[in-house]
Amino acid sequence: MGKFSDKELISTAQSLVKLYKEEMIYQINDKNYDTDIILEENRIVKLKELLPEPWQKKFD
């Protein structure tokens, strides 16, 4: 297995934390799927644009 730099590991960990928080917002209430997320001062996207396809509905 290759060796990763500290910078790569930190970046990956930050990405995973961000994805976990977004997934948790959706899981609390699926109506949050259309919530606006501010990524930058002039960049706002819907939560559904940041998450992969919701797998929870496949089990309903």
N, CA, C, O and CB atoms as a CASP TS submission, in Angstrom:
PFRMAT TS
TARGET T0000
AUTHOR 0000-0000-0000
METHOD Language model
MODEL 1
PARENT N/A
ATOM      1  N   MET     1       0.853  -1.173   0.000  1.00  0.00           N
ATOM      2  CA  MET     1       0.000   0.000   0.000  1.00  0.00           C
ATOM      3  C   MET     1       0.896   1.231   0.000  1.00  0.00           C
ATOM      4  O   MET     1       1.915   1.254   0.689  1.00  0.00           O
ATOM      5  CB  MET     1      -0.969   0.001   1.224  1.00  0.00           C
ATOM      6  N   GLY     2       0.520   2.268  -0.776  1.00  0.00           N
ATOM      7  CA  GLY     2       1.311   3.485  -0.871  1.00  0.00           C
ATOM      8  C   GLY     2       1.274   4.296   0.408  1.00  0.00           C
ATOM      9  O   GLY     2       0.379   4.144   1.240  1.00  0.00           O
ATOM     10  N   LYS     3       2.241   5.137   0.542  1.00  0.00           N
ATOM     11  CA  LYS     3       2.314   6.010   1.711  1.00  0.00           C
ATOM     12  C   LYS     3       1.687   7.353   1.359  1.00  0.00           C
ATOM     13  O   LYS     3       1.955   7.907   0.293  1.00  0.00           O
ATOM     14  CB  LYS     3       3.788   6.193   2.190  1.00  0.00           C
ATOM     15  N   PHE     4       0.872   7.863   2.233  1.00  0.00           N
ATOM     16  CA  PHE     4       0.196   9.131   2.031  1.00  0.00           C
ATOM     17  C   PHE     4       0.840  10.204   2.905  1.00  0.00           C
ATOM     18  O   PHE     4       1.270   9.940   4.028  1.00  0.00           O
ATOM     19  CB  PHE     4      -1.309   9.004   2.341  1.00  0.00           C
ATOM     20  N   SER     5       0.894  11.398   2.370  1.00  0.00           N
ATOM     21  CA  SER     5       1.441  12.509   3.155  1.00  0.00           C
ATOM     22  C   SER     5       0.416  12.944   4.198  1.00  0.00           C
ATOM     23  O   SER     5      -0.770  12.635   4.087  1.00  0.00           O
ATOM     24  CB  SER     5       1.831  13.706   2.235  1.00  0.00           C
ATOM     25  N   ASP     6       0.887  13.655   5.196  1.00  0.00           N
ATOM     26  CA  ASP     6      -0.025  14.175   6.221  1.00  0.00           C
ATOM     27  C   ASP     6      -1.081  15.074   5.595  1.00  0.00           C
ATOM     28  O   ASP     6      -2.245  15.043   5.993  1.00  0.00           O
ATOM     29  CB  ASP     6       0.754  14.948   7.301  1.00  0.00           C
ATOM     30  N   LYS     7      -0.677  15.871   4.620  1.00  0.00           N
ATOM     31  CA  LYS     7      -1.601  16.784   3.948  1.00  0.00           C
ATOM     32  C   LYS     7      -2.717  15.999   3.239  1.00  0.00           C
ATOM     33  O   LYS     7      -3.883  16.391   3.296  1.00  0.00           O
ATOM     34  CB  LYS     7      -0.837  17.672   2.933  1.00  0.00           C
ATOM     35  N   GLU     8      -2.366  14.910   2.583  1.00  0.00           N
ATOM     36  CA  GLU     8      -3.364  14.073   1.891  1.00  0.00           C
ATOM     37  C   GLU     8      -4.319  13.425   2.893  1.00  0.00           C
ATOM     38  O   GLU     8      -5.524  13.364   2.649  1.00  0.00           O
ATOM     39  CB  GLU     8      -2.666  12.981   1.045  1.00  0.00           C
ATOM     40  N   LEU     9      -3.792  12.947   4.006  1.00  0.00           N
ATOM     41  CA  LEU     9      -4.629  12.311   5.018  1.00  0.00           C
ATOM     42  C   LEU     9      -5.580  13.318   5.659  1.00  0.00           C
ATOM     43  O   LEU     9      -6.750  13.010   5.890  1.00  0.00           O
ATOM     44  CB  LEU     9      -3.758  11.654   6.090  1.00  0.00           C
ATOM     45  N   ILE    10      -5.087  14.505   5.944  1.00  0.00           N
ATOM     46  CA  ILE    10      -5.936  15.544   6.544  1.00  0.00           C
ATOM     47  C   ILE    10      -7.032  15.957   5.572  1.00  0.00           C
ATOM     48  O   ILE    10      -8.185  16.124   5.969  1.00  0.00           O
ATOM     49  CB  ILE    10      -5.094  16.775   6.951  1.00  0.00           C
ATOM     50  N   SER    11      -6.681  16.121   4.308  1.00  0.00           N
ATOM     51  CA  SER    11      -7.658  16.499   3.289  1.00  0.00           C
ATOM     52  C   SER    11      -8.746  15.440   3.156  1.00  0.00           C
ATOM     53  O   SER    11      -9.928  15.769   3.064  1.00  0.00           O
ATOM     54  CB  SER    11      -6.967  16.717   1.939  1.00  0.00           C
ATOM     55  N   THR    12      -8.354  14.182   3.146  1.00  0.00           N
ATOM     56  CA  THR    12      -9.316  13.087   3.050  1.00  0.00           C
ATOM     57  C   THR    12     -10.219  13.060   4.277  1.00  0.00           C
ATOM     58  O   THR    12     -11.431  12.885   4.149  1.00  0.00           O
ATOM     59  CB  THR    12      -8.589  11.740   2.893  1.00  0.00           C
ATOM     60  N   ALA    13      -9.646  13.230   5.456  1.00  0.00           N
ATOM     61  CA  ALA    13     -10.434  13.237   6.689  1.00  0.00           C
ATOM     62  C   ALA    13     -11.428  14.394   6.690  1.00  0.00           C
ATOM     63  O   ALA    13     -12.576  14.220   7.101  1.00  0.00           O
ATOM     64  CB  ALA    13      -9.514  13.330   7.916  1.00  0.00           C
ATOM     65  N   GLN    14     -11.006  15.564   6.239  1.00  0.00           N
ATOM     66  CA  GLN    14     -11.904  16.716   6.185  1.00  0.00           C
ATOM     67  C   GLN    14     -13.058  16.462   5.211  1.00  0.00           C
ATOM     68  O   GLN    14     -14.198  16.835   5.488  1.00  0.00           O
ATOM     69  CB  GLN    14     -11.128  17.980   5.774  1.00  0.00           C
ATOM     70  N   SER    15     -12.769  15.840   4.091  1.00  0.00           N
ATOM     71  CA  SER    15     -13.813  15.520   3.111  1.00  0.00           C
ATOM     72  C   SER    15     -14.821  14.535   3.693  1.00  0.00           C
ATOM     73  O   SER    15     -16.025  14.673   3.480  1.00  0.00           O
ATOM     74  CB  SER    15     -13.191  14.941   1.828  1.00  0.00           C
ATOM     75  N   LEU    16     -14.332  13.551   4.421  1.00  0.00           N
ATOM     76  CA  LEU    16     -15.233  12.564   5.029  1.00  0.00           C
ATOM     77  C   LEU    16     -16.118  13.196   6.103  1.00  0.00           C
ATOM     78  O   LEU    16     -17.303  12.877   6.196  1.00  0.00           O
ATOM     79  CB  LEU    16     -14.424  11.410   5.636  1.00  0.00           C
ATOM     80  N   VAL    17     -15.552  14.087   6.908  1.00  0.00           N
ATOM     81  CA  VAL    17     -16.329  14.775   7.942  1.00  0.00           C
ATOM     82  C   VAL    17     -17.410  15.617   7.290  1.00  0.00           C
ATOM     83  O   VAL    17     -18.552  15.620   7.749  1.00  0.00           O
ATOM     84  CB  VAL    17     -15.416  15.658   8.830  1.00  0.00           C
ATOM     85  N   LYS    18     -17.066  16.334   6.223  1.00  0.00           N
ATOM     86  CA  LYS    18     -18.035  17.162   5.506  1.00  0.00           C
ATOM     87  C   LYS    18     -19.171  16.292   4.959  1.00  0.00           C
ATOM     88  O   LYS    18     -20.343  16.633   5.117  1.00  0.00           O
ATOM     89  CB  LYS    18     -17.343  17.937   4.354  1.00  0.00           C
ATOM     90  N   LEU    19     -18.832  15.181   4.323  1.00  0.00           N
ATOM     91  CA  LEU    19     -19.852  14.294   3.770  1.00  0.00           C
ATOM     92  C   LEU    19     -20.730  13.716   4.885  1.00  0.00           C
ATOM     93  O   LEU    19     -21.944  13.600   4.716  1.00  0.00           O
ATOM     94  CB  LEU    19     -19.195  13.157   2.963  1.00  0.00           C
ATOM     95  N   TYR    20     -20.127  13.355   6.022  1.00  0.00           N
ATOM     96  CA  TYR    20     -20.897  12.813   7.140  1.00  0.00           C
ATOM     97  C   TYR    20     -21.906  13.840   7.645  1.00  0.00           C
ATOM     98  O   TYR    20     -23.060  13.504   7.909  1.00  0.00           O
ATOM     99  CB  TYR    20     -19.959  12.382   8.281  1.00  0.00           C
ATOM    100  N   LYS    21     -21.469  15.096   7.779  1.00  0.00           N
ATOM    101  CA  LYS    21     -22.375  16.146   8.258  1.00  0.00           C
ATOM    102  C   LYS    21     -23.539  16.338   7.291  1.00  0.00           C
ATOM    103  O   LYS    21     -24.683  16.489   7.719  1.00  0.00           O
ATOM    104  CB  LYS    21     -21.617  17.473   8.442  1.00  0.00           C
ATOM    105  N   GLU    22     -23.253  16.334   5.996  1.00  0.00           N
ATOM    106  CA  GLU    22     -24.306  16.502   4.991  1.00  0.00           C
ATOM    107  C   GLU    22     -25.276  15.329   5.034  1.00  0.00           C
ATOM    108  O   GLU    22     -26.490  15.518   4.955  1.00  0.00           O
ATOM    109  CB  GLU    22     -23.697  16.638   3.582  1.00  0.00           C
ATOM    110  N   GLU    23     -24.748  14.131   5.158  1.00  0.00           N
ATOM    111  CA  GLU    23     -25.596  12.936   5.234  1.00  0.00           C
ATOM    112  C   GLU    23     -26.464  12.994   6.488  1.00  0.00           C
ATOM    113  O   GLU    23     -27.641  12.634   6.441  1.00  0.00           O
ATOM    114  CB  GLU    23     -24.734  11.645   5.232  1.00  0.00           C
ATOM    115  N   MET    24     -25.898  13.442   7.605  1.00  0.00           N
ATOM    116  CA  MET    24     -26.659  13.528   8.847  1.00  0.00           C
ATOM    117  C   MET    24     -27.803  14.537   8.717  1.00  0.00           C
ATOM    118  O   MET    24     -28.902  14.290   9.214  1.00  0.00           O
ATOM    119  CB  MET    24     -25.737  13.918  10.014  1.00  0.00           C
ATOM    120  N   ILE    25     -27.556  15.668   8.057  1.00  0.00           N
ATOM    121  CA  ILE    25     -28.617  16.657   7.851  1.00  0.00           C
ATOM    122  C   ILE    25     -29.781  16.008   7.110  1.00  0.00           C
ATOM    123  O   ILE    25     -30.941  16.236   7.451  1.00  0.00           O
ATOM    124  CB  ILE    25     -28.084  17.890   7.062  1.00  0.00           C
ATOM    125  N   TYR    26     -29.478  15.208   6.108  1.00  0.00           N
ATOM    126  CA  TYR    26     -30.520  14.524   5.334  1.00  0.00           C
ATOM    127  C   TYR    26     -31.242  13.489   6.191  1.00  0.00           C
ATOM    128  O   TYR    26     -32.467  13.382   6.131  1.00  0.00           O
ATOM    129  CB  TYR    26     -29.913  13.849   4.091  1.00  0.00           C
ATOM    130  N   GLN    27     -30.496  12.729   6.985  1.00  0.00           N
ATOM    131  CA  GLN    27     -31.097  11.656   7.774  1.00  0.00           C
ATOM    132  C   GLN    27     -32.004  12.191   8.880  1.00  0.00           C
ATOM    133  O   GLN    27     -32.974  11.531   9.252  1.00  0.00           O
ATOM    134  CB  GLN    27     -30.012  10.787   8.379  1.00  0.00           C
ATOM    135  N   ILE    28     -31.707  13.359   9.401  1.00  0.00           N
ATOM    136  CA  ILE    28     -32.561  13.943  10.443  1.00  0.00           C
ATOM    137  C   ILE    28     -33.966  14.152   9.905  1.00  0.00           C
ATOM    138  O   ILE    28     -34.953  13.861  10.581  1.00  0.00           O
ATOM    139  CB  ILE    28     -31.976  15.282  10.952  1.00  0.00           C
ATOM    140  N   ASN    29     -34.045  14.658   8.681  1.00  0.00           N
ATOM    141  CA  ASN    29     -35.352  14.858   8.041  1.00  0.00           C
ATOM    142  C   ASN    29     -35.106  14.915   6.543  1.00  0.00           C
ATOM    143  O   ASN    29     -34.368  15.778   6.067  1.00  0.00           O
ATOM    144  CB  ASN    29     -36.075  16.172   8.561  1.00  0.00           C
ATOM    145  N   ASP    30     -35.719  14.004   5.796  1.00  0.00           N
ATOM    146  CA  ASP    30     -35.444  13.960   4.361  1.00  0.00           C
ATOM    147  C   ASP    30     -35.918  15.215   3.620  1.00  0.00           C
ATOM    148  O   ASP    30     -35.554  15.421   2.462  1.00  0.00           O
ATOM    149  CB  ASP    30     -36.101  12.741   3.757  1.00  0.00           C
ATOM    150  N   LYS    31     -36.718  16.047   4.270  1.00  0.00           N
ATOM    151  CA  LYS    31     -37.104  17.325   3.664  1.00  0.00           C
ATOM    152  C   LYS    31     -35.917  18.276   3.580  1.00  0.00           C
ATOM    153  O   LYS    31     -35.952  19.251   2.829  1.00  0.00           O
ATOM    154  CB  LYS    31     -38.240  17.976   4.463  1.00  0.00           C
ATOM    155  N   ASN    32     -34.877  18.000   4.340  1.00  0.00           N
ATOM    156  CA  ASN    32     -33.662  18.815   4.293  1.00  0.00           C
ATOM    157  C   ASN    32     -32.893  18.631   2.990  1.00  0.00           C
ATOM    158  O   ASN    32     -31.935  19.358   2.730  1.00  0.00           O
ATOM    159  CB  ASN    32     -32.764  18.478   5.467  1.00  0.00           C
ATOM    160  N   TYR    33     -33.295  17.680   2.184  1.00  0.00           N
ATOM    161  CA  TYR    33     -32.635  17.382   0.922  1.00  0.00           C
ATOM    162  C   TYR    33     -32.588  18.617   0.014  1.00  0.00           C
ATOM    163  O   TYR    33     -31.676  18.748  -0.802  1.00  0.00           O
ATOM    164  CB  TYR    33     -33.352  16.231   0.212  1.00  0.00           C
ATOM    165  N   ASP    34     -33.558  19.516   0.149  1.00  0.00           N
ATOM    166  CA  ASP    34     -33.617  20.732  -0.663  1.00  0.00           C
ATOM    167  C   ASP    34     -33.059  21.962   0.066  1.00  0.00           C
ATOM    168  O   ASP    34     -33.259  23.090  -0.384  1.00  0.00           O
ATOM    169  CB  ASP    34     -35.049  20.997  -1.081  1.00  0.00           C
ATOM    170  N   THR    35     -32.372  21.750   1.172  1.00  0.00           N
ATOM    171  CA  THR    35     -31.799  22.843   1.946  1.00  0.00           C
ATOM    172  C   THR    35     -30.642  23.492   1.180  1.00  0.00           C
ATOM    173  O   THR    35     -29.840  22.805   0.547  1.00  0.00           O
ATOM    174  CB  THR    35     -31.319  22.336   3.321  1.00  0.00           C
ATOM    175  N   ASP    36     -30.570  24.816   1.247  1.00  0.00           N
ATOM    176  CA  ASP    36     -29.453  25.536   0.647  1.00  0.00           C
ATOM    177  C   ASP    36     -28.218  25.393   1.537  1.00  0.00           C
ATOM    178  O   ASP    36     -28.291  25.560   2.755  1.00  0.00           O
ATOM    179  CB  ASP    36     -29.810  27.033   0.436  1.00  0.00           C
ATOM    180  N   ILE    37     -27.092  25.083   0.911  1.00  0.00           N
ATOM    181  CA  ILE    37     -25.812  24.965   1.609  1.00  0.00           C
ATOM    182  C   ILE    37     -24.884  26.029   1.037  1.00  0.00           C
ATOM    183  O   ILE    37     -24.664  26.080  -0.173  1.00  0.00           O
ATOM    184  CB  ILE    37     -25.194  23.518   1.458  1.00  0.00           C
ATOM    185  N   ILE    38     -24.343  26.874   1.902  1.00  0.00           N
ATOM    186  CA  ILE    38     -23.431  27.927   1.470  1.00  0.00           C
ATOM    187  C   ILE    38     -22.018  27.351   1.454  1.00  0.00           C
ATOM    188  O   ILE    38     -21.459  27.008   2.496  1.00  0.00           O
ATOM    189  CB  ILE    38     -23.523  29.185   2.406  1.00  0.00           C
ATOM    190  N   LEU    39     -21.458  27.252   0.261  1.00  0.00           N
ATOM    191  CA  LEU    39     -20.104  26.719   0.126  1.00  0.00           C
ATOM    192  C   LEU    39     -19.061  27.831   0.143  1.00  0.00           C
ATOM    193  O   LEU    39     -17.976  27.678   0.703  1.00  0.00           O
ATOM    194  CB  LEU    39     -19.982  25.911  -1.161  1.00  0.00           C
ATOM    195  N   GLU    40     -19.405  28.928  -0.469  1.00  0.00           N
ATOM    196  CA  GLU    40     -18.546  30.102  -0.514  1.00  0.00           C
ATOM    197  C   GLU    40     -19.458  31.313  -0.448  1.00  0.00           C
ATOM    198  O   GLU    40     -20.682  31.180  -0.482  1.00  0.00           O
ATOM    199  CB  GLU    40     -17.641  30.123  -1.806  1.00  0.00           C
ATOM    200  N   GLU    41     -18.869  32.479  -0.356  1.00  0.00           N
ATOM    201  CA  GLU    41     -19.658  33.701  -0.225  1.00  0.00           C
ATOM    202  C   GLU    41     -20.726  33.829  -1.310  1.00  0.00           C
ATOM    203  O   GLU    41     -21.856  34.222  -1.023  1.00  0.00           O
ATOM    204  CB  GLU    41     -18.746  34.905  -0.265  1.00  0.00           C
ATOM    205  N   ASN    42     -20.380  33.506  -2.536  1.00  0.00           N
ATOM    206  CA  ASN    42     -21.321  33.655  -3.646  1.00  0.00           C
ATOM    207  C   ASN    42     -21.705  32.331  -4.283  1.00  0.00           C
ATOM    208  O   ASN    42     -22.117  32.299  -5.442  1.00  0.00           O
ATOM    209  CB  ASN    42     -20.736  34.555  -4.691  1.00  0.00           C
ATOM    210  N   ARG    43     -21.576  31.240  -3.542  1.00  0.00           N
ATOM    211  CA  ARG    43     -21.887  29.922  -4.105  1.00  0.00           C
ATOM    212  C   ARG    43     -22.787  29.153  -3.140  1.00  0.00           C
ATOM    213  O   ARG    43     -22.366  28.735  -2.061  1.00  0.00           O
ATOM    214  CB  ARG    43     -20.585  29.118  -4.395  1.00  0.00           C
ATOM    215  N   ILE    44     -24.022  28.986  -3.560  1.00  0.00           N
ATOM    216  CA  ILE    44     -25.007  28.264  -2.759  1.00  0.00           C
ATOM    217  C   ILE    44     -25.549  27.116  -3.602  1.00  0.00           C
ATOM    218  O   ILE    44     -25.936  27.311  -4.754  1.00  0.00           O
ATOM    219  CB  ILE    44     -26.165  29.212  -2.280  1.00  0.00           C
ATOM    220  N   VAL    45     -25.574  25.926  -3.025  1.00  0.00           N
ATOM    221  CA  VAL    45     -26.110  24.756  -3.723  1.00  0.00           C
ATOM    222  C   VAL    45     -27.091  24.040  -2.814  1.00  0.00           C
ATOM    223  O   VAL    45     -27.095  24.245  -1.600  1.00  0.00           O
ATOM    224  CB  VAL    45     -24.972  23.796  -4.166  1.00  0.00           C
ATOM    225  N   LYS    46     -27.914  23.207  -3.405  1.00  0.00           N
ATOM    226  CA  LYS    46     -28.844  22.376  -2.627  1.00  0.00           C
ATOM    227  C   LYS    46     -28.078  21.186  -2.049  1.00  0.00           C
ATOM    228  O   LYS    46     -27.134  20.688  -2.663  1.00  0.00           O
ATOM    229  CB  LYS    46     -30.046  21.888  -3.513  1.00  0.00           C
ATOM    230  N   LEU    47     -28.486  20.742  -0.881  1.00  0.00           N
ATOM    231  CA  LEU    47     -27.861  19.583  -0.252  1.00  0.00           C
ATOM    232  C   LEU    47     -27.878  18.387  -1.191  1.00  0.00           C
ATOM    233  O   LEU    47     -26.905  17.635  -1.248  1.00  0.00           O
ATOM    234  CB  LEU    47     -28.569  19.235   1.060  1.00  0.00           C
ATOM    235  N   LYS    48     -28.966  18.200  -1.929  1.00  0.00           N
ATOM    236  CA  LYS    48     -29.080  17.050  -2.831  1.00  0.00           C
ATOM    237  C   LYS    48     -28.007  17.050  -3.917  1.00  0.00           C
ATOM    238  O   LYS    48     -27.701  15.998  -4.479  1.00  0.00           O
ATOM    239  CB  LYS    48     -30.452  17.032  -3.476  1.00  0.00           C
ATOM    240  N   GLU    49     -27.430  18.217  -4.221  1.00  0.00           N
ATOM    241  CA  GLU    49     -26.363  18.288  -5.211  1.00  0.00           C
ATOM    242  C   GLU    49     -25.030  17.792  -4.635  1.00  0.00           C
ATOM    243  O   GLU    49     -24.127  17.429  -5.389  1.00  0.00           O
ATOM    244  CB  GLU    49     -26.214  19.723  -5.722  1.00  0.00           C
ATOM    245  N   LEU    50     -24.908  17.775  -3.326  1.00  0.00           N
ATOM    246  CA  LEU    50     -23.660  17.378  -2.679  1.00  0.00           C
ATOM    247  C   LEU    50     -23.640  15.906  -2.291  1.00  0.00           C
ATOM    248  O   LEU    50     -22.571  15.318  -2.122  1.00  0.00           O
ATOM    249  CB  LEU    50     -23.427  18.222  -1.455  1.00  0.00           C
ATOM    250  N   LEU    51     -24.821  15.312  -2.149  1.00  0.00           N
ATOM    251  CA  LEU    51     -24.903  13.926  -1.693  1.00  0.00           C
ATOM    252  C   LEU    51     -25.086  12.967  -2.867  1.00  0.00           C
ATOM    253  O   LEU    51     -25.634  13.334  -3.906  1.00  0.00           O
ATOM    254  CB  LEU    51     -26.054  13.762  -0.697  1.00  0.00           C
ATOM    255  N   PRO    52     -24.622  11.741  -2.685  1.00  0.00           N
ATOM    256  CA  PRO    52     -24.928  10.725  -3.702  1.00  0.00           C
ATOM    257  C   PRO    52     -26.412  10.394  -3.652  1.00  0.00           C
ATOM    258  O   PRO    52     -27.141  10.917  -2.809  1.00  0.00           O
ATOM    259  CB  PRO    52     -24.073   9.438  -3.488  1.00  0.00           C
ATOM    260  N   GLU    53     -26.847   9.547  -4.531  1.00  0.00           N
ATOM    261  CA  GLU    53     -28.256   9.145  -4.562  1.00  0.00           C
ATOM    262  C   GLU    53     -28.674   8.601  -3.199  1.00  0.00           C
ATOM    263  O   GLU    53     -27.978   7.761  -2.629  1.00  0.00           O
ATOM    264  CB  GLU    53     -28.500   8.084  -5.666  1.00  0.00           C
ATOM    265  N   PRO    54     -29.818   9.076  -2.666  1.00  0.00           N
ATOM    266  CA  PRO    54     -30.244   8.600  -1.334  1.00  0.00           C
ATOM    267  C   PRO    54     -30.573   7.105  -1.355  1.00  0.00           C
ATOM    268  O   PRO    54     -31.465   6.665  -2.081  1.00  0.00           O
ATOM    269  CB  PRO    54     -31.473   9.400  -0.847  1.00  0.00           C
ATOM    270  N   TRP    55     -29.857   6.350  -0.567  1.00  0.00           N
ATOM    271  CA  TRP    55     -30.063   4.905  -0.532  1.00  0.00           C
ATOM    272  C   TRP    55     -31.211   4.523   0.399  1.00  0.00           C
ATOM    273  O   TRP    55     -31.766   3.430   0.277  1.00  0.00           O
ATOM    274  CB  TRP    55     -28.784   4.202  -0.093  1.00  0.00           C
ATOM    275  N   GLN    56     -31.574   5.411   1.328  1.00  0.00           N
ATOM    276  CA  GLN    56     -32.582   5.082   2.319  1.00  0.00           C
ATOM    277  C   GLN    56     -33.936   4.765   1.680  1.00  0.00           C
ATOM    278  O   GLN    56     -34.649   3.878   2.150  1.00  0.00           O
ATOM    279  CB  GLN    56     -32.729   6.223   3.301  1.00  0.00           C
ATOM    280  N   LYS    57     -34.288   5.469   0.631  1.00  0.00           N
ATOM    281  CA  LYS    57     -35.601   5.290  -0.006  1.00  0.00           C
ATOM    282  C   LYS    57     -35.703   3.930  -0.700  1.00  0.00           C
ATOM    283  O   LYS    57     -36.809   3.461  -0.967  1.00  0.00           O
ATOM    284  CB  LYS    57     -35.860   6.417  -1.023  1.00  0.00           C
ATOM    285  N   LYS    58     -34.601   3.308  -0.987  1.00  0.00           N
ATOM    286  CA  LYS    58     -34.618   2.004  -1.652  1.00  0.00           C
ATOM    287  C   LYS    58     -35.088   0.906  -0.715  1.00  0.00           C
ATOM    288  O   LYS    58     -35.426  -0.189  -1.163  1.00  0.00           O
ATOM    289  CB  LYS    58     -33.237   1.666  -2.191  1.00  0.00           C
ATOM    290  N   PHE    59     -35.112   1.189   0.596  1.00  0.00           N
ATOM    291  CA  PHE    59     -35.495   0.184   1.584  1.00  0.00           C
ATOM    292  C   PHE    59     -36.867   0.451   2.176  1.00  0.00           C
ATOM    293  O   PHE    59     -37.330  -0.302   3.032  1.00  0.00           O
ATOM    294  CB  PHE    59     -34.471   0.126   2.687  1.00  0.00           C
ATOM    295  N   ASP    60     -37.521   1.518   1.729  1.00  0.00           N
ATOM    296  CA  ASP    60     -38.872   1.844   2.241  1.00  0.00           C
ATOM    297  C   ASP    60     -39.909   0.926   1.668  1.00  0.00           C
ATOM    298  O   ASP    60     -41.091   1.055   1.986  1.00  0.00           O
ATOM    299  CB  ASP    60     -39.243   3.286   1.922  1.00  0.00           C
TER
END
